[in-house]
Amino acid sequence: MLLGCPLARDDEIHRLKQSKPGAESYGLYLADGRQFHFRPRPNGHAATSIHVFDAFQKGALVVELDNREAIWQFFAHLKGT
C-alpha cells in the first residue's frame, strides 16, 4: 500500500516506524514534520477499521479508514497538502 501511494513517488524522505511489536505501534512521519499514528478499531482481531491520529497517544482523530477508497483518499490528501 505504501509503495503505491503518492508519497512513494516524490523526492522527500518519509518514515514509517514501528515503535514496538504489535499492530498498534505504527507511525508515519512525513518530511514536512507531520506525523500520523494508526490504531485498529475495535482493538484486537475484530478490527474493522483503522483510526488515524495526528500525534502519539493523545492525538486528535484525523480520519477513520474503513474501506479501500478511504485509504487512497487519505494518502492522496497527504500529498496534496
Secondary structure, 3 states (H helix, E strand, C coil): CCCCCHHHHCCCCCEEEECCCCCCCEEEECCCCCEEEEEEECCHHHCCEEEEECCCCCCCEEEEECCHHHHHHHHHHHHHC
